[in-house]
Amino acid sequence: IVFETDHKPLVTLLGKSPIDLLPPRIQRFRMRLMRFNFVVEYVPGTSVLTADVLSRAPLRGTPACSNSLTVSEVTKYVEGCVPGIIEHNCFERVKKAQEKDEVCRSLIDLSRKGWPKFSSVPMVLRPYWQERSALTVCEGVLLKGRRLVIPQELRNEVLQQLHEGHQGIGKCRARAQESVWWPGLSSQLGTLIANCTACAEHREQNLEPMIPTETPQRPWQKVGVDLCQIKGSHYLVAVDYFSRYPELALLTSLTSA
C-alpha cells in the first residue's frame, strides 16, 4: 500500500522515526497501523489530483501480502519497546500485582472508559491526573508511554533494582525513565540513594581542606587564646603555635574586668 500525502512531516512520523521516540499519542496511532504493510510518500500539493468515485473503487483480487504482521507480532514488538529491569516474566508479575492493586484496577478502568473531570477523580487517583493522556493498557498491563506502571507491592523491589550497583542519582533516574514509573519515583530514588550506607562510604566528600597556620620561629612567639565550656565549667585555652602545646585555666567568672 502506498500512502501519498502532501504533509511532509507525516513521512517521518508514520514511516522513518523509531516508535519509542515518538509522543505517546503518535505511538498509539503507529501501533494501530502496524498490522498494515504500507509506505508513506510525499507528494507536493500541486501534484495531488482531486479524488473522485472511480479512483476510490477497490480492485478485485487484492493480492495477499506475505509479510503482513499479525496481532501477536505487533504485541511482541510493543513488549520489546519496554526494556525490563526485572526478570523475563516481568509483564506477568506486574500484571498480577496490578490486578490485586485497587489503584491500578481503577486506572485501567479509567484508561479504557475515559477520565472524568478533576473534581470527580478520587483523591487516591489524583496524582495520576496529569499523566492520564499517557496511560494505556497493553495485554492487560497498565503503561505510561512505554514504561510499566509499578503497583505499591513491587515498588520497594524495583527501587532496589534501579539502585543495583550503587549508581548515582542521574544514572538511576535514567534507568527508571526507560522502564518503570509511578508518582514520586524520582524523589523516592533520591531518598534511597541519600540514605544508602554503601554510597555514603564511597561518596566524594566536598569538605574544605584544613588551612595550616604559619609556624613561628620560637616557642610562645605566637599564641592562640579562646574560651570553651565543658560540663558547665568555663575554661580559658591557650595554645602555643610553635609546639601546639595547650594550657587550660578554669574560670570562675566570664566578665572581662
Sine and cosine of phi, psi and omega as CSV:
sin_phi,cos_phi,sin_psi,cos_psi,sin_omega,cos_omega
0.00,0.00,0.77,-0.64,0.05,-1.00
-0.96,-0.29,0.85,-0.52,-0.02,-1.00
-0.96,-0.28,0.94,-0.34,-0.03,-1.00
-0.99,-0.14,0.69,-0.72,0.00,-1.00
-0.59,-0.81,0.53,-0.85,0.08,-1.00
-0.99,-0.11,0.12,0.99,0.04,-1.00
-0.97,-0.24,0.99,-0.13,-0.18,-0.98
-0.86,0.51,-0.60,0.80,0.01,-1.00
-0.85,0.52,-0.42,0.91,0.01,-1.00
-0.91,0.41,-0.45,0.89,0.01,-1.00
-0.88,0.47,-0.64,0.77,0.02,-1.00
-0.98,0.22,-0.72,0.70,-0.07,-1.00
-0.90,0.43,-0.63,0.77,-0.09,-1.00
-0.99,-0.17,-0.09,1.00,-0.07,-1.00
-0.76,-0.65,-0.74,0.67,-0.20,-0.98
-0.98,-0.19,-0.55,0.84,-0.10,-1.00
-0.94,0.35,0.67,-0.74,0.13,-0.99
-0.87,0.50,0.69,-0.73,-0.12,-0.99
-0.90,0.44,-0.49,0.87,-0.05,-1.00
-0.97,0.22,-0.12,0.99,0.03,-1.00
-0.98,-0.19,-0.01,1.00,-0.05,-1.00
-1.00,0.03,0.36,-0.93,0.12,-0.99
-0.88,0.48,0.45,-0.90,-0.05,-1.00
-0.81,0.59,-0.65,0.76,-0.03,-1.00
-0.91,0.42,-0.66,0.75,0.03,-1.00
-0.94,0.33,-0.57,0.82,0.06,-1.00
-0.85,0.53,-0.74,0.67,-0.02,-1.00
-0.89,0.46,-0.61,0.79,0.02,-1.00
-0.92,0.40,-0.68,0.74,0.02,-1.00
-0.90,0.44,-0.62,0.79,0.00,-1.00
-0.90,0.43,-0.61,0.79,0.03,-1.00
-0.93,0.37,-0.45,0.89,-0.02,-1.00
-1.00,0.02,-0.13,0.99,-0.10,-1.00
-0.93,0.37,-0.30,0.95,0.04,-1.00
-0.96,0.30,-0.23,0.97,-0.01,-1.00
-0.97,-0.25,0.51,-0.86,0.05,-1.00
-0.96,-0.26,0.97,-0.26,-0.08,-1.00
-0.61,-0.79,0.30,-0.95,0.05,-1.00
-0.81,-0.59,0.73,-0.69,0.00,-1.00
-0.99,-0.15,0.82,-0.57,0.00,-1.00
-0.83,-0.56,0.61,-0.79,0.03,-1.00
-1.00,0.00,0.76,-0.65,0.06,-1.00
-0.78,-0.62,0.82,-0.57,0.02,-1.00
-0.83,0.56,0.55,-0.84,-0.04,-1.00
-0.85,0.52,-0.53,0.85,0.00,-1.00
-0.94,0.35,-0.33,0.94,-0.02,-1.00
-0.99,-0.13,-0.08,1.00,-0.02,-1.00
-1.00,0.10,0.84,-0.54,0.00,-1.00
-0.99,0.14,0.47,-0.88,0.05,-1.00
-0.93,0.37,0.79,-0.61,-0.03,-1.00
-0.95,0.30,0.63,-0.78,0.07,-1.00
-0.78,-0.62,-0.03,-1.00,-0.07,-1.00
-0.89,0.46,-0.70,0.71,-0.09,-1.00
-0.93,0.36,-0.57,0.82,-0.01,-1.00
-0.94,0.35,-0.33,0.95,0.01,-1.00
-0.99,-0.14,0.01,1.00,-0.02,-1.00
-0.93,0.38,0.74,-0.67,-0.02,-1.00
-0.94,0.34,0.51,-0.86,0.06,-1.00
-1.00,0.06,0.59,-0.81,0.04,-1.00
-0.99,0.17,0.52,-0.86,0.05,-1.00
0.90,0.43,0.78,0.62,0.03,-1.00
-0.88,0.48,0.84,-0.54,-0.03,-1.00
-0.89,0.46,0.61,-0.79,0.02,-1.00
-0.95,0.30,0.64,-0.77,0.01,-1.00
-1.00,-0.02,0.87,-0.49,-0.10,-0.99
-0.96,0.27,-0.40,0.92,-0.06,-1.00
-0.93,-0.36,0.48,0.88,0.03,-1.00
-0.93,0.36,0.58,-0.81,-0.04,-1.00
-1.00,0.08,0.65,-0.76,0.09,-1.00
-1.00,-0.03,0.21,-0.98,0.00,-1.00
-0.88,0.48,-0.64,0.77,-0.01,-1.00
-0.91,0.42,-0.60,0.80,0.02,-1.00
-0.92,0.39,-0.64,0.76,0.05,-1.00
-0.89,0.45,-0.66,0.75,0.00,-1.00
-0.89,0.46,-0.68,0.73,0.02,-1.00
-0.89,0.45,-0.60,0.80,0.02,-1.00
-0.91,0.42,-0.66,0.75,0.01,-1.00
-0.89,0.46,-0.69,0.72,0.02,-1.00
-0.89,0.45,-0.56,0.83,0.02,-1.00
-0.94,0.35,-0.36,0.93,0.04,-1.00
-0.97,0.25,-0.19,0.98,-0.01,-1.00
-0.97,-0.26,1.00,-0.06,0.00,-1.00
-0.91,0.42,0.77,-0.64,-0.05,-1.00
-1.00,-0.06,0.61,-0.79,0.09,-1.00
-0.96,-0.26,-0.13,0.99,0.08,-1.00
-0.93,-0.36,-0.14,-0.99,-0.19,-0.98
-0.90,0.43,0.09,-1.00,-0.15,-0.99
-0.86,0.51,-0.57,0.82,-0.04,-1.00
-1.00,-0.01,0.59,0.81,-0.07,-1.00
-0.89,0.46,-0.59,0.81,-0.01,-1.00
-0.87,0.49,-0.70,0.71,-0.02,-1.00
-0.93,0.38,-0.65,0.76,0.02,-1.00
-0.89,0.45,-0.74,0.67,-0.01,-1.00
-0.91,0.40,-0.63,0.78,0.01,-1.00
-0.87,0.48,-0.72,0.70,0.00,-1.00
-0.91,0.42,-0.64,0.77,0.02,-1.00
-0.92,0.39,-0.61,0.80,0.05,-1.00
-0.92,0.40,-0.59,0.81,0.01,-1.00
-0.91,0.42,-0.49,0.87,0.02,-1.00
-1.00,0.05,-0.27,0.96,-0.07,-1.00
-1.00,-0.01,0.84,-0.55,-0.06,-1.00
-0.90,0.43,-0.62,0.78,0.00,-1.00
-0.91,0.42,-0.71,0.70,-0.01,-1.00
-0.90,0.43,-0.62,0.78,0.04,-1.00
-0.88,0.47,-0.65,0.76,0.02,-1.00
-0.92,0.39,-0.63,0.78,0.01,-1.00
-0.91,0.41,-0.65,0.76,0.05,-1.00
-0.89,0.46,-0.67,0.75,0.01,-1.00
-0.90,0.43,-0.68,0.73,0.01,-1.00
-0.93,0.36,-0.58,0.82,0.01,-1.00
-0.91,0.42,-0.51,0.86,-0.01,-1.00
-1.00,0.07,-0.60,0.80,-0.10,-1.00
-0.99,-0.14,-0.32,0.95,-0.04,-1.00
0.96,-0.29,0.49,-0.87,-0.04,-1.00
-1.00,-0.03,0.63,-0.78,0.12,-0.99
-0.98,0.18,-0.13,-0.99,0.09,-1.00
-0.92,0.40,0.39,-0.92,-0.06,-1.00
-0.85,0.52,-0.61,0.79,-0.03,-1.00
-0.91,0.41,-0.37,0.93,-0.02,-1.00
-1.00,-0.08,-0.08,1.00,-0.02,-1.00
-0.99,0.17,0.73,-0.68,0.05,-1.00
-0.85,0.53,0.50,-0.87,-0.06,-1.00
-0.84,0.54,-0.60,0.80,-0.06,-1.00
-0.93,0.36,-0.34,0.94,-0.02,-1.00
-0.98,-0.18,-0.13,0.99,-0.07,-1.00
-0.91,0.42,-0.50,0.87,0.09,-1.00
-0.88,0.48,-0.31,0.95,-0.01,-1.00
-1.00,-0.08,-0.06,1.00,-0.15,-0.99
-0.88,0.48,-0.73,0.69,-0.06,-1.00
-0.91,0.41,-0.36,0.93,-0.02,-1.00
-0.97,-0.23,0.22,0.97,-0.13,-0.99
-0.88,0.48,-0.56,0.83,-0.02,-1.00
-0.94,0.33,-0.34,0.94,-0.01,-1.00
-1.00,-0.10,-0.14,0.99,-0.03,-1.00
-0.99,0.12,0.82,-0.57,0.03,-1.00
-0.70,-0.72,0.17,-0.99,0.01,-1.00
-0.83,-0.56,0.83,-0.56,0.04,-1.00
-0.81,-0.59,0.88,-0.48,-0.01,-1.00
0.82,0.58,0.59,0.81,0.03,-1.00
0.98,0.18,0.07,1.00,0.00,-1.00
-0.96,-0.28,0.76,-0.65,0.00,-1.00
-0.98,0.19,0.79,-0.61,-0.01,-1.00
-0.83,-0.56,0.48,-0.88,0.22,-0.97
-0.91,-0.41,0.97,-0.23,-0.16,-0.99
0.91,0.41,-0.91,-0.42,0.08,-1.00
-0.92,-0.39,0.29,0.96,-0.01,-1.00
-0.96,-0.29,0.63,-0.78,0.04,-1.00
-0.95,0.31,0.72,-0.69,0.12,-0.99
-1.00,0.08,0.92,-0.39,-0.12,-0.99
-1.00,0.03,0.82,-0.57,0.06,-1.00
-0.95,0.31,0.21,-0.98,-0.09,-1.00
-0.84,0.55,-0.60,0.80,-0.08,-1.00
-0.87,0.49,-0.54,0.84,-0.11,-0.99
-0.97,-0.24,0.00,1.00,-0.16,-0.99
-0.92,0.39,-0.68,0.74,0.01,-1.00
-0.88,0.47,-0.66,0.75,0.02,-1.00
-0.90,0.44,-0.68,0.73,-0.01,-1.00
-0.92,0.39,-0.62,0.79,0.05,-1.00
-0.86,0.51,-0.69,0.72,0.01,-1.00
-0.91,0.42,-0.61,0.79,-0.01,-1.00
-0.96,0.29,-0.55,0.83,0.08,-1.00
-0.90,0.43,-0.55,0.83,-0.03,-1.00
-1.00,-0.05,0.13,0.99,0.01,-1.00
-0.87,0.49,0.73,-0.69,-0.09,-1.00
1.00,0.03,-0.05,1.00,0.04,-1.00
0.82,0.57,0.76,0.65,0.09,-1.00
-0.96,0.29,0.26,-0.97,0.02,-1.00
-0.96,0.28,0.10,-1.00,-0.07,-1.00
-0.90,0.44,-0.58,0.81,-0.01,-1.00
-0.90,0.43,-0.72,0.69,-0.02,-1.00
-0.94,0.34,-0.59,0.81,0.03,-1.00
-0.91,0.42,-0.67,0.74,0.03,-1.00
-0.92,0.39,-0.58,0.82,0.05,-1.00
-0.90,0.43,-0.64,0.77,0.05,-1.00
-0.90,0.44,-0.65,0.76,-0.01,-1.00
-0.91,0.41,-0.63,0.78,-0.02,-1.00
-0.92,0.40,-0.30,0.96,0.02,-1.00
-1.00,-0.01,-0.25,0.97,-0.22,-0.98
-0.62,-0.78,-0.67,0.74,-0.17,-0.99
-0.72,-0.69,0.31,-0.95,0.01,-1.00
-0.35,-0.94,0.54,-0.84,0.30,-0.96
-0.29,-0.96,0.34,-0.94,-0.03,-1.00
-0.87,0.49,0.74,-0.67,0.02,-1.00
0.99,0.13,0.17,0.98,-0.03,-1.00
-0.87,0.50,-0.70,0.71,-0.07,-1.00
-0.89,0.46,-0.70,0.71,0.00,-1.00
-0.93,0.37,-0.58,0.81,0.03,-1.00
-0.92,0.40,-0.60,0.80,0.08,-1.00
-0.89,0.45,-0.67,0.74,0.02,-1.00
-0.88,0.48,-0.66,0.75,0.03,-1.00
-0.91,0.41,-0.67,0.74,0.01,-1.00
-0.87,0.50,-0.71,0.70,-0.04,-1.00
-0.94,0.34,-0.61,0.79,0.01,-1.00
-0.91,0.42,-0.51,0.86,-0.03,-1.00
-0.99,-0.13,0.10,1.00,-0.03,-1.00
-0.98,0.21,0.86,-0.51,-0.03,-1.00
-0.91,0.42,-0.68,0.73,-0.02,-1.00
-0.89,0.45,-0.64,0.77,0.02,-1.00
-0.92,0.39,-0.62,0.79,-0.01,-1.00
-0.91,0.43,-0.57,0.82,-0.01,-1.00
-0.93,0.37,-0.53,0.85,-0.07,-1.00
-0.96,-0.28,0.02,1.00,-0.02,-1.00
-0.95,0.31,0.64,-0.77,0.01,-1.00
-0.92,0.39,0.81,-0.58,0.00,-1.00
-1.00,0.08,0.78,-0.62,-0.02,-1.00
-0.98,-0.21,0.58,0.81,0.01,-1.00
-0.97,0.25,0.58,-0.81,0.04,-1.00
-0.94,0.35,0.67,-0.74,0.00,-1.00
-0.93,0.38,0.50,-0.86,0.04,-1.00
-0.94,0.35,0.66,-0.75,-0.01,-1.00
-0.99,-0.16,0.93,-0.36,-0.03,-1.00
-0.94,0.33,0.52,-0.86,0.05,-1.00
-1.00,0.02,0.37,-0.93,0.00,-1.00
-0.96,0.29,0.73,-0.69,-0.01,-1.00
-0.99,0.12,0.83,-0.56,0.01,-1.00
-0.95,0.32,0.09,-1.00,-0.08,-1.00
-1.00,0.09,-0.36,0.93,-0.03,-1.00
-0.52,-0.85,0.32,-0.95,-0.01,-1.00
-0.88,0.48,0.57,-0.82,0.06,-1.00
0.86,0.51,0.31,0.95,0.11,-0.99
-0.96,0.29,-0.57,0.82,0.03,-1.00
-0.71,-0.70,0.77,-0.64,-0.10,-1.00
-0.77,-0.64,0.66,-0.75,0.11,-0.99
-0.96,-0.28,0.74,-0.68,-0.07,-1.00
-0.78,-0.62,0.68,-0.74,0.03,-1.00
-0.39,-0.92,0.21,-0.98,0.05,-1.00
-0.97,-0.26,0.54,-0.84,0.09,-1.00
-0.59,-0.81,0.30,-0.95,-0.01,-1.00
-0.79,-0.62,0.77,-0.63,0.02,-1.00
-0.74,-0.67,0.89,-0.46,0.04,-1.00
0.78,0.62,0.69,0.73,0.07,-1.00
1.00,0.09,-0.14,0.99,0.01,-1.00
-0.98,-0.20,0.59,-0.81,-0.03,-1.00
-0.97,-0.24,0.65,-0.76,-0.06,-1.00
-0.75,-0.66,0.49,-0.87,0.18,-0.98
-0.98,-0.19,0.83,-0.55,-0.06,-1.00
-0.93,-0.36,0.78,-0.63,0.07,-1.00
-0.82,-0.57,0.75,-0.67,-0.05,-1.00
-0.82,-0.57,0.77,-0.64,0.09,-1.00
-0.98,0.17,0.85,-0.52,-0.05,-1.00
-0.93,0.36,-0.36,0.93,-0.01,-1.00
-0.98,0.19,-0.77,0.64,-0.05,-1.00
-0.98,-0.18,-0.18,0.98,-0.08,-1.00
0.89,0.45,0.39,0.92,-0.02,-1.00
-1.00,0.10,0.77,-0.64,-0.02,-1.00
-0.99,-0.11,0.49,-0.87,0.13,-0.99
-0.81,-0.59,0.74,-0.67,0.00,-1.00
-0.88,-0.47,0.62,-0.78,0.06,-1.00
-0.70,-0.72,0.81,-0.58,0.02,-1.00
-0.95,0.33,0.73,-0.68,-0.02,-1.00
-0.97,-0.23,0.72,-0.70,0.08,-1.00
-1.00,-0.07,-0.24,0.97,0.00,-1.00
-0.52,-0.86,0.52,-0.86,0.00,-1.00
-0.97,-0.25,0.10,1.00,0.02,-1.00
-0.95,0.33,0.49,-0.87,-0.05,-1.00
-0.99,0.13,-0.14,0.99,-0.03,-1.00
-0.96,0.28,0.00,0.00,0.00,0.00
